[in-house]
């Protein structure tokens, strides 16, 4: 009896430490987004290692494993290590498959695990696995036995729809993606009161990006304004930053030159204020600022020069974060080749998958 009590006490302590660590990491990403430099990377690694408990994995039960995978997942997300994000999200979802009764007991964790799994696959760019897991997710959540309270309904709407949108970004099929926006937006209105504000803003950012990819810059600016004009402290700083950068590019693309100078100043000022100025952002802002001095016949070469400058940051451990929010290189290539951005992304997607086949 004493041994059992000690084992239970030990598992409770492990579970407590792992859950606290997980929630703390989640709080960091919610506030600041991904790590921005080597100093932040070292801080997160030290933070994680100092708080990570020692244990015998074989002794862990469902609860402890769930928090373990949760902690590793957020740690991997912060470091932009998307392969490990996929690895631990898959372990998380498979844990529920191993204990199917826990889906009914803990539907929120089941929903979150699937969302992170799909998000990791989106960042990796594996559309086949993405679609397979999305279909499985849809099947389970539509079963009659799946819980259906208000909170679960809202989260199911959130995760299914955000990931349905993401599917079109993987291969640049924006012309199909924009068609699902009106339906999602109508449903979003009914769930707004049950969703975190930053999740609503993520929908708007996705809508804006989709319209930008489709070439509808006015609609893109409309949705970005909903984010930029939101003064809530709950909104993720990184989302605010990239909404402003995309807004700048969209105004240039729409030919709204009379606003550019004011936008340049306000964007730069905002990025400096929250210390979120990346080399990618600096180069893009400097480029837009210098456009007024470029002759039309030199514009194509200017796009080529900026693309070559930015490509060196594409796989940089910290700078690459910028490309998760705005595929600026594909945009530049679309300008250079004079083709829609979706066509550029589609071609890259096919080339990548032919290489990996």
C-alpha positions as CSV (number, residue, x, y, z in Angstrom):
1,X,0.0,0.0,0.0
2,X,2.8,2.4,0.9
3,X,4.7,1.6,-2.4
4,X,1.5,2.3,-4.4
5,X,1.0,5.6,-2.6
6,X,4.6,6.6,-3.3
7,X,4.3,5.7,-6.9
8,X,1.1,7.7,-7.2
9,X,2.7,10.7,-5.5
10,X,5.7,10.5,-7.8
11,X,3.5,10.4,-10.9
12,X,1.4,13.3,-9.6
13,X,4.6,15.3,-9.1
14,X,5.9,14.4,-12.6
15,X,2.5,15.3,-14.1
16,X,2.5,18.6,-12.2
17,X,6.0,19.6,-13.4
18,X,5.3,18.7,-17.0
19,X,1.9,20.4,-17.1
20,X,3.4,23.6,-15.6
21,X,6.3,23.5,-18.1
22,X,3.9,23.0,-21.0
23,X,1.7,25.9,-19.9
24,X,4.7,28.2,-19.3
25,X,6.0,27.5,-22.8
26,X,2.6,28.0,-24.3
27,X,2.4,31.4,-22.5
28,X,5.7,32.4,-24.1
29,X,4.6,31.5,-27.7
30,X,1.3,33.2,-27.2
31,X,3.0,36.4,-26.0
32,X,6.0,36.6,-28.3
33,X,5.7,33.9,-31.0
34,X,8.8,31.9,-32.1
35,X,12.3,32.6,-30.9
36,X,14.0,35.6,-32.6
37,X,17.7,35.1,-32.1
38,X,20.5,33.0,-30.6
39,X,20.1,34.6,-27.2
40,X,16.4,33.7,-27.0
41,X,17.1,30.2,-28.3
42,X,19.7,29.6,-25.5
43,X,17.2,31.0,-22.9
44,X,14.4,28.7,-24.0
45,X,16.7,25.6,-24.0
46,X,18.0,26.5,-20.5
47,X,14.5,27.2,-19.3
48,X,13.2,23.9,-20.6
49,X,16.1,21.8,-19.3
50,X,16.0,23.4,-15.8
51,X,12.3,22.5,-15.4
52,X,12.2,19.2,-17.1
53,X,11.7,16.4,-14.5
54,X,13.5,13.0,-14.4
55,X,11.4,9.9,-14.7
56,X,11.1,6.3,-15.9
57,X,9.1,6.4,-19.2
58,X,7.8,2.9,-18.7
59,X,6.1,4.0,-15.4
60,X,4.2,6.8,-17.1
61,X,0.5,6.6,-17.6
62,X,-1.8,8.4,-20.1
63,X,-1.9,11.6,-18.2
64,X,1.9,11.9,-17.7
65,X,2.6,11.0,-21.4
66,X,0.1,13.5,-22.6
67,X,1.8,16.4,-20.7
68,X,5.2,15.1,-21.8
69,X,4.3,15.3,-25.5
70,X,2.6,18.6,-24.8
71,X,5.8,20.1,-23.3
72,X,8.0,18.7,-26.1
73,X,5.6,20.0,-28.7
74,X,5.6,23.6,-27.4
75,X,9.4,23.5,-27.0
76,X,9.8,22.4,-30.6
77,X,7.3,25.0,-31.9
78,X,9.3,27.8,-30.1
79,X,12.5,26.6,-31.7
80,X,10.7,26.2,-35.1
81,X,11.7,22.5,-35.2
82,X,8.7,21.4,-37.2
83,X,9.8,17.8,-37.7
84,X,9.9,17.3,-33.9
85,X,6.6,19.2,-33.7
86,X,5.1,16.6,-36.0
87,X,6.8,13.8,-34.1
88,X,5.3,14.8,-30.7
89,X,1.9,15.8,-32.1
90,X,1.7,12.4,-33.7
91,X,2.6,10.7,-30.4
92,X,-0.1,12.9,-28.7
93,X,-2.8,11.8,-31.2
94,X,-1.7,8.2,-31.2
95,X,-1.9,8.2,-27.4
96,X,-5.7,8.9,-27.8
97,X,-5.9,6.2,-30.4
98,X,-4.4,3.8,-27.9
99,X,-6.8,4.9,-25.2
100,X,-10.0,5.7,-27.3
101,X,-12.1,6.1,-24.2
102,X,-10.0,9.2,-23.3
103,X,-11.3,11.0,-26.4
104,X,-14.7,11.2,-24.7
105,X,-13.1,12.1,-21.3
106,X,-10.7,14.7,-22.7
107,X,-12.1,15.9,-26.1
108,X,-10.3,19.3,-25.8
109,X,-6.9,17.7,-25.6
110,X,-7.8,15.4,-28.5
111,X,-8.8,18.4,-30.6
112,X,-5.7,20.3,-29.7
113,X,-3.4,17.4,-30.5
114,X,-4.9,17.0,-34.0
115,X,-4.6,20.7,-34.6
116,X,-0.9,20.8,-33.7
117,X,-0.3,17.7,-35.9
118,X,-2.0,19.4,-38.9
119,X,-0.1,22.6,-38.2
120,X,3.2,20.8,-38.1
121,X,2.4,19.0,-41.4
122,X,1.4,22.4,-42.9
123,X,4.8,23.9,-42.0
124,X,6.6,20.8,-43.4
125,X,4.5,21.1,-46.5
126,X,3.3,17.4,-46.7
127,X,-0.1,17.8,-48.3
128,X,-0.9,14.0,-48.6
129,X,-0.3,13.3,-44.9
130,X,-2.1,16.6,-44.1
131,X,-5.2,15.6,-46.0
132,X,-5.1,12.0,-44.5
133,X,-5.0,13.3,-40.9
134,X,-7.6,16.1,-41.6
135,X,-10.0,13.5,-43.0
136,X,-9.5,11.2,-40.0
137,X,-10.0,14.3,-37.7
138,X,-13.3,15.1,-39.5
139,X,-14.5,11.6,-39.2
140,X,-13.9,11.3,-35.5
141,X,-15.4,14.7,-34.6
142,X,-18.5,13.9,-36.6
143,X,-19.2,10.6,-34.8
144,X,-22.3,10.6,-32.7
145,X,-20.3,9.6,-29.6
146,X,-18.0,12.6,-29.9
147,X,-18.8,15.2,-27.1
148,X,-20.8,18.2,-28.3
149,X,-20.8,20.9,-25.6
150,X,-20.4,24.6,-26.5
151,X,-16.7,24.7,-25.9
152,X,-16.0,21.5,-27.9
153,X,-18.2,22.8,-30.8
154,X,-16.2,26.1,-30.9
155,X,-12.8,24.3,-30.9
156,X,-13.9,21.8,-33.5
157,X,-15.0,24.7,-35.7
158,X,-11.8,26.5,-35.1
159,X,-9.4,23.6,-35.8
160,X,-11.3,22.1,-38.7
161,X,-11.7,25.4,-40.5
162,X,-8.2,26.9,-39.9
163,X,-6.7,23.6,-41.2
164,X,-9.1,23.5,-44.2
165,X,-7.8,26.9,-45.1
166,X,-4.2,25.8,-44.7
167,X,-4.6,23.0,-47.1
168,X,-4.9,25.6,-50.0
169,X,-1.7,27.3,-48.9
170,X,0.5,24.2,-49.2
171,X,0.2,24.1,-53.0
172,X,-1.0,27.6,-53.7
173,X,-4.5,26.8,-54.8
174,X,-5.8,30.2,-53.8
175,X,-8.6,30.3,-56.4
176,X,-10.2,27.4,-54.6
177,X,-9.4,28.7,-51.1
178,X,-11.1,32.1,-51.5
179,X,-14.4,30.3,-52.3
180,X,-14.6,28.8,-48.8
181,X,-14.0,32.1,-47.0
182,X,-17.6,33.5,-47.0
183,X,-19.0,30.3,-45.4
184,X,-16.3,30.2,-42.8
185,X,-16.7,33.9,-42.0
186,X,-20.5,33.5,-41.6
187,X,-20.0,30.7,-39.1
188,X,-17.2,32.6,-37.4
189,X,-19.7,35.3,-36.4
190,X,-21.7,32.6,-34.5
191,X,-18.6,31.4,-32.6
192,X,-16.8,34.7,-31.9
193,X,-18.0,34.9,-28.3
194,X,-16.6,31.4,-27.6
195,X,-13.2,31.9,-29.2
196,X,-10.0,33.6,-28.0
197,X,-9.6,37.0,-29.7
198,X,-6.2,36.0,-31.2
199,X,-7.8,33.0,-32.9
200,X,-10.4,35.3,-34.6
201,X,-7.4,37.5,-35.7
202,X,-5.6,34.4,-37.1
203,X,-8.7,33.7,-39.3
204,X,-8.5,37.3,-40.6
205,X,-4.8,36.9,-41.3
206,X,-5.5,33.7,-43.2
207,X,-8.3,35.4,-45.2
208,X,-6.0,38.3,-46.0
209,X,-3.2,36.0,-47.1
210,X,-5.6,33.9,-49.3
211,X,-6.9,37.0,-51.0
212,X,-3.3,38.3,-51.5
213,X,-2.3,35.0,-53.1
214,X,-5.4,35.2,-55.3
215,X,-4.6,38.8,-56.3
216,X,-7.4,40.5,-54.6
217,X,-5.4,43.1,-52.7
218,X,-8.5,45.2,-51.6
219,X,-10.0,42.3,-49.7
220,X,-6.5,41.5,-48.3
221,X,-6.2,45.1,-46.9
222,X,-9.7,44.9,-45.5
223,X,-9.0,41.9,-43.4
224,X,-5.5,43.1,-42.3
225,X,-7.1,46.4,-41.1
226,X,-9.2,44.3,-38.6
227,X,-6.0,43.0,-37.1
228,X,-4.0,46.3,-37.2
229,X,-6.8,48.4,-35.7
230,X,-7.3,45.9,-32.8
231,X,-5.5,47.4,-29.8
232,X,-6.0,44.4,-27.6
233,X,-3.0,43.1,-25.6
234,X,-4.2,39.6,-26.2
235,X,-3.2,39.7,-29.8
236,X,0.1,38.0,-30.5
237,X,2.8,40.5,-31.3
238,X,4.1,38.4,-34.2
239,X,0.7,38.4,-35.8
240,X,0.5,42.2,-35.5
241,X,4.0,42.5,-37.0
242,X,3.4,40.5,-40.1
243,X,0.0,41.9,-40.7
244,X,1.6,45.3,-41.0
245,X,4.4,44.0,-43.3
246,X,1.8,42.3,-45.5
247,X,-0.3,45.4,-45.4
248,X,2.6,47.4,-46.8
249,X,3.2,45.0,-49.6
250,X,-0.5,44.8,-50.4
251,X,-0.8,48.6,-50.6
252,X,2.2,48.6,-53.1
253,X,0.6,45.8,-55.1
254,X,-2.8,47.6,-55.2
255,X,-1.1,50.8,-56.5
256,X,-2.1,52.8,-53.4
257,X,1.1,54.9,-53.5
258,X,-0.3,57.9,-51.7
259,X,-0.4,55.9,-48.4
260,X,3.0,54.2,-48.7
261,X,5.1,56.9,-47.0
262,X,2.8,57.0,-43.9
263,X,2.6,53.2,-43.8
264,X,6.4,52.8,-44.1
265,X,6.8,55.1,-41.1
266,X,4.1,53.5,-38.9
267,X,5.2,49.9,-39.8
268,X,8.9,50.7,-39.0
269,X,7.9,52.5,-35.8
270,X,5.8,49.6,-34.6
271,X,8.4,47.0,-35.3
272,X,11.1,49.0,-33.5
273,X,8.8,49.6,-30.5
274,X,8.3,45.9,-29.9
275,X,11.9,45.0,-30.9
276,X,10.8,42.7,-33.7
277,X,12.7,44.0,-36.6
278,X,14.2,41.1,-38.7
279,X,16.6,41.3,-41.6
280,X,13.8,40.1,-43.9
281,X,11.5,42.8,-42.7
282,X,14.3,45.5,-42.9
283,X,15.1,44.5,-46.5
284,X,11.4,44.4,-47.5
285,X,10.7,47.8,-46.0
286,X,13.8,49.4,-47.5
287,X,12.8,47.9,-50.9
288,X,9.3,49.4,-50.8
289,X,10.7,52.7,-49.6
290,X,13.2,52.8,-52.5
291,X,10.6,51.9,-55.2
292,X,9.7,55.5,-55.9
293,X,13.3,56.0,-57.1
294,X,13.3,53.0,-59.5
295,X,12.6,53.5,-63.2
296,X,9.9,51.1,-64.6
297,X,12.4,49.4,-66.9
298,X,14.7,48.6,-63.8
299,X,11.9,47.2,-61.7
300,X,12.3,43.6,-62.7
301,X,16.0,43.7,-61.8
302,X,15.2,45.2,-58.5
303,X,12.8,42.3,-57.7
304,X,15.6,39.9,-58.7
305,X,18.1,41.6,-56.5
306,X,15.7,41.5,-53.5
307,X,14.9,37.8,-54.1
308,X,18.6,36.9,-54.1
309,X,19.1,38.9,-50.9
310,X,16.2,37.2,-49.1
311,X,16.9,33.7,-50.3
312,X,19.9,33.5,-48.0
313,X,17.5,33.9,-45.0
314,X,15.1,31.2,-46.2
315,X,16.7,28.4,-44.1
316,X,18.1,30.7,-41.4
317,X,17.1,29.3,-38.0
318,X,15.7,32.6,-36.9
319,X,15.0,34.7,-40.0
320,X,13.0,31.9,-41.7
321,X,10.1,32.6,-39.3
322,X,9.2,35.6,-41.5
323,X,8.4,33.3,-44.4
324,X,5.9,31.3,-42.4
325,X,3.7,34.4,-42.3
326,X,4.3,35.8,-45.8
327,X,5.8,33.9,-48.7
328,X,7.6,36.9,-49.9
329,X,10.1,35.0,-52.1
330,X,7.2,33.4,-54.1
331,X,5.6,36.9,-54.4
332,X,8.9,38.2,-55.8
333,X,9.2,35.3,-58.2
334,X,5.7,35.9,-59.4
335,X,6.6,39.6,-60.1
336,X,9.8,38.5,-61.9
337,X,8.0,35.8,-64.0
338,X,4.8,37.9,-64.4
339,X,2.6,35.0,-63.3
340,X,0.2,34.6,-60.4
341,X,1.8,33.8,-57.0
342,X,-0.3,30.6,-56.8
343,X,1.3,29.3,-60.0
344,X,4.8,29.9,-58.5
345,X,3.9,28.1,-55.2
346,X,2.2,25.2,-57.1
347,X,5.3,24.7,-59.2
348,X,7.6,24.6,-56.2
349,X,5.2,22.2,-54.5
350,X,5.2,19.8,-57.4
351,X,9.0,20.0,-57.8
352,X,9.5,19.3,-54.1
353,X,7.2,16.3,-54.2
354,X,8.8,14.9,-57.4
355,X,12.2,15.1,-55.7
356,X,10.8,13.4,-52.6
357,X,8.9,10.8,-54.5
